[in-house]
């Protein structure tokens, strides 16, 4: 686990409200960070889906698919030391 010590400057009113709401505890800060990261991943996925919807990739031939499968299997074998 990583320990971070962060100096954070907030307006007094925001800091007080966040403290009263229990948002400045380590557990709540972790939850908020996880939630923000998840939201960013969803945003990136949505952007990629929109790009693919407007500019779809050309379909792969069965031979191209087999090359991809063979390449993946070879990588897995190398990684496992087989």
N, CA, C and O atoms as a CHARMM CRD file, in Angstrom:
* protein
*
  328
    1    1 UNK  N      0.84400  -1.16100   0.00000 PROA 1      0.00000
    2    1 UNK  CA     0.00000   0.00000   0.00000 PROA 1      0.00000
    3    1 UNK  C      0.89500   1.23100   0.00000 PROA 1      0.00000
    4    1 UNK  O      1.94600   1.23800   0.64100 PROA 1      0.00000
    5    2 UNK  N      0.49100   2.25200  -0.70100 PROA 2      0.00000
    6    2 UNK  CA     1.22800   3.50400  -0.78300 PROA 2      0.00000
    7    2 UNK  C      0.60900   4.52800   0.15300 PROA 2      0.00000
    8    2 UNK  O     -0.61200   4.67800   0.20800 PROA 2      0.00000
    9    3 UNK  N      1.45300   5.22200   0.87900 PROA 3      0.00000
   10    3 UNK  CA     0.98700   6.29600   1.75100 PROA 3      0.00000
   11    3 UNK  C      1.32300   7.61700   1.08900 PROA 3      0.00000
   12    3 UNK  O      2.47100   7.85600   0.71400 PROA 3      0.00000
   13    4 UNK  N      0.32900   8.47400   0.94500 PROA 4      0.00000
   14    4 UNK  CA     0.52700   9.78900   0.34800 PROA 4      0.00000
   15    4 UNK  C      0.26400  10.85900   1.40000 PROA 4      0.00000
   16    4 UNK  O     -0.69300  10.78000   2.17200 PROA 4      0.00000
   17    5 UNK  N      1.12600  11.84600   1.40900 PROA 5      0.00000
   18    5 UNK  CA     0.89100  13.02300   2.23700 PROA 5      0.00000
   19    5 UNK  C      0.73900  14.18300   1.27800 PROA 5      0.00000
   20    5 UNK  O      1.68600  14.57000   0.59300 PROA 5      0.00000
   21    6 UNK  N     -0.46300  14.73400   1.23500 PROA 6      0.00000
   22    6 UNK  CA    -0.78100  15.76800   0.25800 PROA 6      0.00000
   23    6 UNK  C     -1.20700  17.03600   0.98300 PROA 6      0.00000
   24    6 UNK  O     -2.02900  16.99900   1.89800 PROA 6      0.00000
   25    7 UNK  N     -0.64500  18.13700   0.56900 PROA 7      0.00000
   26    7 UNK  CA    -1.09800  19.43200   1.07000 PROA 7      0.00000
   27    7 UNK  C     -2.12600  19.93100   0.07700 PROA 7      0.00000
   28    7 UNK  O     -1.83300  20.10200  -1.10600 PROA 7      0.00000
   29    8 UNK  N     -3.31500  20.16100   0.55800 PROA 8      0.00000
   30    8 UNK  CA    -4.42600  20.53400  -0.30700 PROA 8      0.00000
   31    8 UNK  C     -5.00100  21.85500   0.18200 PROA 8      0.00000
   32    8 UNK  O     -5.39300  21.97700   1.34300 PROA 8      0.00000
   33    9 UNK  N     -5.05100  22.83000  -0.69400 PROA 9      0.00000
   34    9 UNK  CA    -5.62300  24.12700  -0.34400 PROA 9      0.00000
   35    9 UNK  C     -7.03700  24.20400  -0.88900 PROA 9      0.00000
   36    9 UNK  O     -7.26300  24.12800  -2.09600 PROA 9      0.00000
   37   10 UNK  N     -7.98600  24.35600   0.03000 PROA 10     0.00000
   38   10 UNK  CA    -9.39100  24.46100  -0.34100 PROA 10     0.00000
   39   10 UNK  C     -9.97100  25.71500   0.29300 PROA 10     0.00000
   40   10 UNK  O     -9.49200  26.16800   1.33300 PROA 10     0.00000
   41   11 UNK  N    -10.99400  26.27200  -0.32400 PROA 11     0.00000
   42   11 UNK  CA   -11.70100  27.35700   0.35800 PROA 11     0.00000
   43   11 UNK  C    -12.23600  26.84200   1.69400 PROA 11     0.00000
   44   11 UNK  O    -12.65300  25.68900   1.80100 PROA 11     0.00000
   45   12 UNK  N    -12.22200  27.69700   2.69800 PROA 12     0.00000
   46   12 UNK  CA   -12.65700  27.28700   4.03700 PROA 12     0.00000
   47   12 UNK  C    -14.04500  26.66400   4.01900 PROA 12     0.00000
   48   12 UNK  O    -14.28300  25.64300   4.66400 PROA 12     0.00000
   49   13 UNK  N    -14.95200  27.27700   3.28500 PROA 13     0.00000
   50   13 UNK  CA   -16.32900  26.77400   3.28200 PROA 13     0.00000
   51   13 UNK  C    -16.39300  25.35900   2.69800 PROA 13     0.00000
   52   13 UNK  O    -17.12000  24.50500   3.20700 PROA 13     0.00000
   53   14 UNK  N    -15.63900  25.12000   1.64000 PROA 14     0.00000
   54   14 UNK  CA   -15.63300  23.78200   1.03300 PROA 14     0.00000
   55   14 UNK  C    -14.98600  22.77300   1.97400 PROA 14     0.00000
   56   14 UNK  O    -15.50200  21.67000   2.15000 PROA 14     0.00000
   57   15 UNK  N    -13.86400  23.14100   2.57700 PROA 15     0.00000
   58   15 UNK  CA   -13.18200  22.23400   3.50800 PROA 15     0.00000
   59   15 UNK  C    -14.07900  21.89700   4.68900 PROA 15     0.00000
   60   15 UNK  O    -14.16100  20.73700   5.09400 PROA 15     0.00000
   61   16 UNK  N    -14.74700  22.89200   5.23900 PROA 16     0.00000
   62   16 UNK  CA   -15.64500  22.64200   6.37000 PROA 16     0.00000
   63   16 UNK  C    -16.81300  21.75100   5.97800 PROA 16     0.00000
   64   16 UNK  O    -17.16700  20.82000   6.70200 PROA 16     0.00000
   65   17 UNK  N    -17.40400  22.04100   4.83600 PROA 17     0.00000
   66   17 UNK  CA   -18.54100  21.23100   4.38100 PROA 17     0.00000
   67   17 UNK  C    -18.11500  19.79100   4.10700 PROA 17     0.00000
   68   17 UNK  O    -18.82100  18.85300   4.47500 PROA 17     0.00000
   69   18 UNK  N    -16.96000  19.61400   3.46000 PROA 18     0.00000
   70   18 UNK  CA   -16.46100  18.26800   3.16700 PROA 18     0.00000
   71   18 UNK  C    -16.14400  17.52400   4.46000 PROA 18     0.00000
   72   18 UNK  O    -16.43900  16.33500   4.58400 PROA 18     0.00000
   73   19 UNK  N    -15.55100  18.21500   5.41000 PROA 19     0.00000
   74   19 UNK  CA   -15.22700  17.59500   6.69800 PROA 19     0.00000
   75   19 UNK  C    -16.50700  17.17100   7.41600 PROA 19     0.00000
   76   19 UNK  O    -16.59000  16.05400   7.92700 PROA 19     0.00000
   77   20 UNK  N    -17.50600  18.05600   7.45900 PROA 20     0.00000
   78   20 UNK  CA   -18.77700  17.74500   8.12400 PROA 20     0.00000
   79   20 UNK  C    -19.49700  16.58700   7.44300 PROA 20     0.00000
   80   20 UNK  O    -20.20600  15.82000   8.09500 PROA 20     0.00000
   81   21 UNK  N    -19.31200  16.46100   6.11800 PROA 21     0.00000
   82   21 UNK  CA   -19.94600  15.37400   5.36800 PROA 21     0.00000
   83   21 UNK  C    -19.15400  14.07400   5.47400 PROA 21     0.00000
   84   21 UNK  O    -19.58300  13.03700   4.96800 PROA 21     0.00000
   85   22 UNK  N    -17.99700  14.13400   6.13200 PROA 22     0.00000
   86   22 UNK  CA   -17.18800  12.93300   6.29700 PROA 22     0.00000
   87   22 UNK  C    -16.39900  12.54800   5.06100 PROA 22     0.00000
   88   22 UNK  O    -15.99000  11.39500   4.91800 PROA 22     0.00000
   89   23 UNK  N    -16.18000  13.50300   4.16700 PROA 23     0.00000
   90   23 UNK  CA   -15.50400  13.20000   2.90400 PROA 23     0.00000
   91   23 UNK  C    -13.98800  13.28300   2.96900 PROA 23     0.00000
   92   23 UNK  O    -13.31700  12.93500   1.99700 PROA 23     0.00000
   93   24 UNK  N    -13.42900  13.73400   4.08500 PROA 24     0.00000
   94   24 UNK  CA   -11.97600  13.88800   4.16800 PROA 24     0.00000
   95   24 UNK  C    -11.30500  12.74500   4.91500 PROA 24     0.00000
   96   24 UNK  O    -10.13900  12.85500   5.29500 PROA 24     0.00000
   97   25 UNK  N    -12.01400  11.67000   5.12500 PROA 25     0.00000
   98   25 UNK  CA   -11.42000  10.49900   5.76400 PROA 25     0.00000
   99   25 UNK  C    -10.69400   9.67500   4.70200 PROA 25     0.00000
  100   25 UNK  O    -11.05300   9.74700   3.52700 PROA 25     0.00000
  101   26 UNK  N     -9.69400   8.90400   5.08200 PROA 26     0.00000
  102   26 UNK  CA    -8.99700   8.07000   4.09400 PROA 26     0.00000
  103   26 UNK  C     -9.94800   7.15100   3.31900 PROA 26     0.00000
  104   26 UNK  O     -9.80200   6.97900   2.10900 PROA 26     0.00000
  105   27 UNK  N    -10.90900   6.57000   4.01400 PROA 27     0.00000
  106   27 UNK  CA   -11.83900   5.65800   3.34400 PROA 27     0.00000
  107   27 UNK  C    -12.67700   6.39100   2.30000 PROA 27     0.00000
  108   27 UNK  O    -12.87200   5.88800   1.19400 PROA 27     0.00000
  109   28 UNK  N    -13.16900   7.57300   2.64800 PROA 28     0.00000
  110   28 UNK  CA   -13.99100   8.34300   1.71100 PROA 28     0.00000
  111   28 UNK  C    -13.16400   8.88000   0.55200 PROA 28     0.00000
  112   28 UNK  O    -13.62400   8.88800  -0.58900 PROA 28     0.00000
  113   29 UNK  N    -11.94900   9.32800   0.83900 PROA 29     0.00000
  114   29 UNK  CA   -11.08300   9.81500  -0.23600 PROA 29     0.00000
  115   29 UNK  C    -10.75600   8.68700  -1.21100 PROA 29     0.00000
  116   29 UNK  O    -10.71800   8.90400  -2.42200 PROA 29     0.00000
  117   30 UNK  N    -10.52300   7.49200  -0.69200 PROA 30     0.00000
  118   30 UNK  CA   -10.28200   6.34000  -1.57300 PROA 30     0.00000
  119   30 UNK  C    -11.50000   6.06800  -2.44000 PROA 30     0.00000
  120   30 UNK  O    -11.36800   5.82700  -3.64000 PROA 30     0.00000
  121   31 UNK  N    -12.69200   6.10600  -1.84000 PROA 31     0.00000
  122   31 UNK  CA   -13.92600   5.86200  -2.59500 PROA 31     0.00000
  123   31 UNK  C    -14.10900   6.91700  -3.68000 PROA 31     0.00000
  124   31 UNK  O    -14.46900   6.59600  -4.81200 PROA 31     0.00000
  125   32 UNK  N    -13.85700   8.18400  -3.32700 PROA 32     0.00000
  126   32 UNK  CA   -14.00700   9.25700  -4.30700 PROA 32     0.00000
  127   32 UNK  C    -13.02300   9.11400  -5.46800 PROA 32     0.00000
  128   32 UNK  O    -13.38000   9.34200  -6.62400 PROA 32     0.00000
  129   33 UNK  N    -11.78800   8.73800  -5.15500 PROA 33     0.00000
  130   33 UNK  CA   -10.79200   8.53700  -6.21500 PROA 33     0.00000
  131   33 UNK  C    -11.18000   7.37500  -7.12300 PROA 33     0.00000
  132   33 UNK  O    -11.07700   7.47800  -8.34600 PROA 33     0.00000
  133   34 UNK  N    -11.62600   6.27400  -6.52800 PROA 34     0.00000
  134   34 UNK  CA   -12.05300   5.12700  -7.34100 PROA 34     0.00000
  135   34 UNK  C    -13.22200   5.50500  -8.24000 PROA 34     0.00000
  136   34 UNK  O    -13.26800   5.11300  -9.40600 PROA 34     0.00000
  137   35 UNK  N    -14.16500   6.26600  -7.69900 PROA 35     0.00000
  138   35 UNK  CA   -15.32100   6.69900  -8.46700 PROA 35     0.00000
  139   35 UNK  C    -14.89900   7.60300  -9.62800 PROA 35     0.00000
  140   35 UNK  O    -15.40300   7.46100 -10.74200 PROA 35     0.00000
  141   36 UNK  N    -13.98100   8.52400  -9.36800 PROA 36     0.00000
  142   36 UNK  CA   -13.49300   9.42400 -10.41500 PROA 36     0.00000
  143   36 UNK  C    -12.74700   8.65300 -11.49700 PROA 36     0.00000
  144   36 UNK  O    -12.91600   8.93200 -12.68400 PROA 36     0.00000
  145   37 UNK  N    -11.92700   7.69000 -11.10100 PROA 37     0.00000
  146   37 UNK  CA   -11.19700   6.88200 -12.08500 PROA 37     0.00000
  147   37 UNK  C    -12.15200   6.05200 -12.93800 PROA 37     0.00000
  148   37 UNK  O    -11.96800   5.93100 -14.14900 PROA 37     0.00000
  149   38 UNK  N    -13.16300   5.48600 -12.30400 PROA 38     0.00000
  150   38 UNK  CA   -14.15200   4.70200 -13.04300 PROA 38     0.00000
  151   38 UNK  C    -14.88900   5.59900 -14.04800 PROA 38     0.00000
  152   38 UNK  O    -15.12100   5.19100 -15.18600 PROA 38     0.00000
  153   39 UNK  N    -15.25500   6.81100 -13.63400 PROA 39     0.00000
  154   39 UNK  CA   -15.94300   7.74300 -14.52800 PROA 39     0.00000
  155   39 UNK  C    -15.05900   8.10700 -15.71800 PROA 39     0.00000
  156   39 UNK  O    -15.54800   8.21300 -16.84300 PROA 39     0.00000
  157   40 UNK  N    -13.77200   8.29700 -15.48100 PROA 40     0.00000
  158   40 UNK  CA   -12.86300   8.60800 -16.59500 PROA 40     0.00000
  159   40 UNK  C    -12.73000   7.43900 -17.55800 PROA 40     0.00000
  160   40 UNK  O    -12.67200   7.63400 -18.77200 PROA 40     0.00000
  161   41 UNK  N    -12.68000   6.21700 -17.01900 PROA 41     0.00000
  162   41 UNK  CA   -12.60800   5.03800 -17.90900 PROA 41     0.00000
  163   41 UNK  C    -13.85500   4.94800 -18.77200 PROA 41     0.00000
  164   41 UNK  O    -13.77000   4.63000 -19.95800 PROA 41     0.00000
  165   42 UNK  N    -15.00600   5.22300 -18.18600 PROA 42     0.00000
  166   42 UNK  CA   -16.26200   5.19000 -18.94100 PROA 42     0.00000
  167   42 UNK  C    -16.25200   6.26200 -20.02400 PROA 42     0.00000
  168   42 UNK  O    -16.68700   6.01300 -21.14800 PROA 42     0.00000
  169   43 UNK  N    -15.75800   7.45300 -19.69300 PROA 43     0.00000
  170   43 UNK  CA   -15.66500   8.52400 -20.68200 PROA 43     0.00000
  171   43 UNK  C    -14.77300   8.12600 -21.85400 PROA 43     0.00000
  172   43 UNK  O    -15.12200   8.34700 -23.01400 PROA 43     0.00000
  173   44 UNK  N    -13.60700   7.53000 -21.54000 PROA 44     0.00000
  174   44 UNK  CA   -12.69300   7.09700 -22.61200 PROA 44     0.00000
  175   44 UNK  C    -13.32700   6.01300 -23.46300 PROA 44     0.00000
  176   44 UNK  O    -13.21300   6.04000 -24.68800 PROA 44     0.00000
  177   45 UNK  N    -13.99500   5.05400 -22.82600 PROA 45     0.00000
  178   45 UNK  CA   -14.66400   3.98500 -23.56100 PROA 45     0.00000
  179   45 UNK  C    -15.74900   4.55300 -24.46800 PROA 45     0.00000
  180   45 UNK  O    -15.88500   4.12900 -25.61600 PROA 45     0.00000
  181   46 UNK  N    -16.51400   5.49900 -23.96200 PROA 46     0.00000
  182   46 UNK  CA   -17.56400   6.12400 -24.76400 PROA 46     0.00000
  183   46 UNK  C    -16.96900   6.83100 -25.97100 PROA 46     0.00000
  184   46 UNK  O    -17.50500   6.73500 -27.07500 PROA 46     0.00000
  185   47 UNK  N    -15.86300   7.54000 -25.76800 PROA 47     0.00000
  186   47 UNK  CA   -15.21200   8.24100 -26.88000 PROA 47     0.00000
  187   47 UNK  C    -14.72200   7.26000 -27.93500 PROA 47     0.00000
  188   47 UNK  O    -14.87700   7.50500 -29.13100 PROA 47     0.00000
  189   48 UNK  N    -14.13200   6.15400 -27.49900 PROA 48     0.00000
  190   48 UNK  CA   -13.64400   5.14200 -28.44600 PROA 48     0.00000
  191   48 UNK  C    -14.81100   4.52200 -29.19900 PROA 48     0.00000
  192   48 UNK  O    -14.73100   4.31500 -30.41000 PROA 48     0.00000
  193   49 UNK  N    -15.89500   4.22300 -28.48800 PROA 49     0.00000
  194   49 UNK  CA   -17.07500   3.63300 -29.14300 PROA 49     0.00000
  195   49 UNK  C    -17.63700   4.58500 -30.19200 PROA 49     0.00000
  196   49 UNK  O    -18.03000   4.15200 -31.27500 PROA 49     0.00000
  197   50 UNK  N    -17.67600   5.88900 -29.87500 PROA 50     0.00000
  198   50 UNK  CA   -18.16800   6.87400 -30.83500 PROA 50     0.00000
  199   50 UNK  C    -17.26200   6.94700 -32.05800 PROA 50     0.00000
  200   50 UNK  O    -17.73600   7.04600 -33.19000 PROA 50     0.00000
  201   51 UNK  N    -15.94600   6.89700 -31.81700 PROA 51     0.00000
  202   51 UNK  CA   -14.99200   6.91500 -32.93700 PROA 51     0.00000
  203   51 UNK  C    -15.18300   5.69300 -33.82000 PROA 51     0.00000
  204   51 UNK  O    -15.21000   5.80400 -35.04600 PROA 51     0.00000
  205   52 UNK  N    -15.31500   4.52200 -33.19400 PROA 52     0.00000
  206   52 UNK  CA   -15.50200   3.30000 -33.97600 PROA 52     0.00000
  207   52 UNK  C    -16.84600   3.29500 -34.70500 PROA 52     0.00000
  208   52 UNK  O    -16.95700   2.72400 -35.79000 PROA 52     0.00000
  209   53 UNK  N    -17.85300   3.91900 -34.12500 PROA 53     0.00000
  210   53 UNK  CA   -19.16000   3.97500 -34.77800 PROA 53     0.00000
  211   53 UNK  C    -19.10200   4.83800 -36.03200 PROA 53     0.00000
  212   53 UNK  O    -19.76500   4.53700 -37.02500 PROA 53     0.00000
  213   54 UNK  N    -18.30800   5.91500 -35.99500 PROA 54     0.00000
  214   54 UNK  CA   -18.20800   6.78700 -37.16100 PROA 54     0.00000
  215   54 UNK  C    -17.14200   6.32800 -38.15100 PROA 54     0.00000
  216   54 UNK  O    -17.24000   6.60900 -39.34500 PROA 54     0.00000
  217   55 UNK  N    -16.12500   5.62400 -37.65900 PROA 55     0.00000
  218   55 UNK  CA   -15.03700   5.12500 -38.51000 PROA 55     0.00000
  219   55 UNK  C    -14.77700   3.66400 -38.18400 PROA 55     0.00000
  220   55 UNK  O    -13.76000   3.34400 -37.56800 PROA 55     0.00000
  221   56 UNK  N    -15.67500   2.77100 -38.58400 PROA 56     0.00000
  222   56 UNK  CA   -15.49200   1.36300 -38.19400 PROA 56     0.00000
  223   56 UNK  C    -14.24500   0.75200 -38.82600 PROA 56     0.00000
  224   56 UNK  O    -13.82200   1.12400 -39.92100 PROA 56     0.00000
  225   57 UNK  N    -13.67600  -0.20000 -38.09000 PROA 57     0.00000
  226   57 UNK  CA   -12.53300  -0.93600 -38.61100 PROA 57     0.00000
  227   57 UNK  C    -13.02100  -1.89700 -39.69700 PROA 57     0.00000
  228   57 UNK  O    -14.13300  -2.41800 -39.61300 PROA 57     0.00000
  229   58 UNK  N    -12.19200  -2.13000 -40.71200 PROA 58     0.00000
  230   58 UNK  CA   -12.61000  -3.08700 -41.73900 PROA 58     0.00000
  231   58 UNK  C    -12.66500  -4.49300 -41.14400 PROA 58     0.00000
  232   58 UNK  O    -11.88200  -4.82300 -40.25300 PROA 58     0.00000
  233   59 UNK  N    -13.58000  -5.31400 -41.63200 PROA 59     0.00000
  234   59 UNK  CA   -13.67200  -6.67400 -41.09200 PROA 59     0.00000
  235   59 UNK  C    -12.38600  -7.45800 -41.37600 PROA 59     0.00000
  236   59 UNK  O    -11.71000  -7.23200 -42.38000 PROA 59     0.00000
  237   60 UNK  N    -12.07200  -8.37300 -40.47500 PROA 60     0.00000
  238   60 UNK  CA   -10.89000  -9.21300 -40.64100 PROA 60     0.00000
  239   60 UNK  C    -11.27600 -10.48700 -41.38800 PROA 60     0.00000
  240   60 UNK  O    -12.39000 -10.99400 -41.25800 PROA 60     0.00000
  241   61 UNK  N    -10.33600 -10.98200 -42.16400 PROA 61     0.00000
  242   61 UNK  CA   -10.54900 -12.25500 -42.84100 PROA 61     0.00000
  243   61 UNK  C    -10.31800 -13.37700 -41.83200 PROA 61     0.00000
  244   61 UNK  O     -9.67800 -13.15600 -40.80400 PROA 61     0.00000
  245   62 UNK  N    -10.82100 -14.56100 -42.10500 PROA 62     0.00000
  246   62 UNK  CA   -10.54200 -15.68400 -41.20400 PROA 62     0.00000
  247   62 UNK  C     -9.04200 -15.92000 -41.01600 PROA 62     0.00000
  248   62 UNK  O     -8.60300 -16.29500 -39.92900 PROA 62     0.00000
  249   63 UNK  N     -8.26300 -15.70100 -42.06800 PROA 63     0.00000
  250   63 UNK  CA    -6.81900 -15.89000 -41.96700 PROA 63     0.00000
  251   63 UNK  C     -6.18800 -14.87100 -41.01700 PROA 63     0.00000
  252   63 UNK  O     -5.30500 -15.21700 -40.23100 PROA 63     0.00000
  253   64 UNK  N     -6.64000 -13.61200 -41.08700 PROA 64     0.00000
  254   64 UNK  CA    -6.12100 -12.57800 -40.19500 PROA 64     0.00000
  255   64 UNK  C     -6.48400 -12.89100 -38.73500 PROA 64     0.00000
  256   64 UNK  O     -5.67400 -12.69400 -37.83000 PROA 64     0.00000
  257   65 UNK  N     -7.68800 -13.37100 -38.52600 PROA 65     0.00000
  258   65 UNK  CA    -8.12200 -13.74700 -37.18100 PROA 65     0.00000
  259   65 UNK  C     -7.24200 -14.86300 -36.64100 PROA 65     0.00000
  260   65 UNK  O     -6.83700 -14.83000 -35.47900 PROA 65     0.00000
  261   66 UNK  N     -6.94400 -15.85400 -37.48000 PROA 66     0.00000
  262   66 UNK  CA    -6.10800 -16.96700 -37.03600 PROA 66     0.00000
  263   66 UNK  C     -4.70500 -16.50000 -36.69200 PROA 66     0.00000
  264   66 UNK  O     -4.11700 -16.98600 -35.72600 PROA 66     0.00000
  265   67 UNK  N     -4.15300 -15.56700 -37.46200 PROA 67     0.00000
  266   67 UNK  CA    -2.82600 -15.01200 -37.16000 PROA 67     0.00000
  267   67 UNK  C     -2.84600 -14.34000 -35.78700 PROA 67     0.00000
  268   67 UNK  O     -1.91200 -14.51100 -35.00400 PROA 67     0.00000
  269   68 UNK  N     -3.89500 -13.58100 -35.49000 PROA 68     0.00000
  270   68 UNK  CA    -4.00900 -12.92900 -34.18400 PROA 68     0.00000
  271   68 UNK  C     -4.07700 -13.95400 -33.05700 PROA 68     0.00000
  272   68 UNK  O     -3.42900 -13.79000 -32.02300 PROA 68     0.00000
  273   69 UNK  N     -4.85500 -15.00200 -33.25600 PROA 69     0.00000
  274   69 UNK  CA    -4.97800 -16.05800 -32.25100 PROA 69     0.00000
  275   69 UNK  C     -3.63000 -16.74100 -32.02800 PROA 69     0.00000
  276   69 UNK  O     -3.21400 -16.95100 -30.88800 PROA 69     0.00000
  277   70 UNK  N     -2.95700 -17.08400 -33.11700 PROA 70     0.00000
  278   70 UNK  CA    -1.65700 -17.74600 -33.00400 PROA 70     0.00000
  279   70 UNK  C     -0.63700 -16.85800 -32.29500 PROA 70     0.00000
  280   70 UNK  O      0.14200 -17.33500 -31.46900 PROA 70     0.00000
  281   71 UNK  N     -0.64300 -15.56500 -32.61900 PROA 71     0.00000
  282   71 UNK  CA     0.27800 -14.61300 -31.98700 PROA 71     0.00000
  283   71 UNK  C      0.01200 -14.53500 -30.49800 PROA 71     0.00000
  284   71 UNK  O      0.95000 -14.56400 -29.70100 PROA 71     0.00000
  285   72 UNK  N     -1.25100 -14.43700 -30.11000 PROA 72     0.00000
  286   72 UNK  CA    -1.61400 -14.37100 -28.69700 PROA 72     0.00000
  287   72 UNK  C     -1.16900 -15.63700 -27.96600 PROA 72     0.00000
  288   72 UNK  O     -0.58600 -15.56000 -26.88500 PROA 72     0.00000
  289   73 UNK  N     -1.44300 -16.78800 -28.55000 PROA 73     0.00000
  290   73 UNK  CA    -1.06900 -18.05200 -27.90400 PROA 73     0.00000
  291   73 UNK  C      0.43700 -18.15300 -27.73500 PROA 73     0.00000
  292   73 UNK  O      0.91100 -18.65400 -26.71500 PROA 73     0.00000
  293   74 UNK  N      1.19800 -17.68300 -28.71700 PROA 74     0.00000
  294   74 UNK  CA     2.65700 -17.70700 -28.61900 PROA 74     0.00000
  295   74 UNK  C      3.13100 -16.79700 -27.48600 PROA 74     0.00000
  296   74 UNK  O      4.05100 -17.14900 -26.74700 PROA 74     0.00000
  297   75 UNK  N      2.50200 -15.62700 -27.34900 PROA 75     0.00000
  298   75 UNK  CA     2.86600 -14.71000 -26.26700 PROA 75     0.00000
  299   75 UNK  C      2.56900 -15.33000 -24.90500 PROA 75     0.00000
  300   75 UNK  O      3.36000 -15.19200 -23.97300 PROA 75     0.00000
  301   76 UNK  N      1.43800 -16.00800 -24.79000 PROA 76     0.00000
  302   76 UNK  CA     1.08000 -16.64200 -23.53600 PROA 76     0.00000
  303   76 UNK  C      2.06900 -17.75400 -23.19100 PROA 76     0.00000
  304   76 UNK  O      2.47100 -17.90300 -22.03700 PROA 76     0.00000
  305   77 UNK  N      2.45600 -18.53100 -24.19900 PROA 77     0.00000
  306   77 UNK  CA     3.43100 -19.59700 -23.96500 PROA 77     0.00000
  307   77 UNK  C      4.77400 -19.02800 -23.51000 PROA 77     0.00000
  308   77 UNK  O      5.38700 -19.54500 -22.57600 PROA 77     0.00000
  309   78 UNK  N      5.22800 -17.96900 -24.16900 PROA 78     0.00000
  310   78 UNK  CA     6.50500 -17.34000 -23.78300 PROA 78     0.00000
  311   78 UNK  C      6.43400 -16.78800 -22.36900 PROA 78     0.00000
  312   78 UNK  O      7.38100 -16.93100 -21.59500 PROA 78     0.00000
  313   79 UNK  N      5.32900 -16.16600 -22.03400 PROA 79     0.00000
  314   79 UNK  CA     5.16800 -15.57000 -20.70300 PROA 79     0.00000
  315   79 UNK  C      5.13200 -16.63300 -19.60200 PROA 79     0.00000
  316   79 UNK  O      5.58300 -16.39400 -18.48200 PROA 79     0.00000
  317   80 UNK  N      4.59100 -17.80400 -19.93200 PROA 80     0.00000
  318   80 UNK  CA     4.49900 -18.86100 -18.92300 PROA 80     0.00000
  319   80 UNK  C      5.75600 -19.72600 -18.89100 PROA 80     0.00000
  320   80 UNK  O      5.88600 -20.60300 -18.03600 PROA 80     0.00000
  321   81 UNK  N      6.68300 -19.48100 -19.82000 PROA 81     0.00000
  322   81 UNK  CA     7.93800 -20.22500 -19.85400 PROA 81     0.00000
  323   81 UNK  C      7.82800 -21.57300 -20.53800 PROA 81     0.00000
  324   81 UNK  O      8.72800 -22.40400 -20.41000 PROA 81     0.00000
  325   82 UNK  N      6.75400 -21.80500 -21.25400 PROA 82     0.00000
  326   82 UNK  CA     6.58500 -23.10100 -21.94700 PROA 82     0.00000
  327   82 UNK  C      7.31300 -23.13600 -23.26200 PROA 82     0.00000
  328   82 UNK  O      7.27300 -24.14700 -23.96400 PROA 82     0.00000
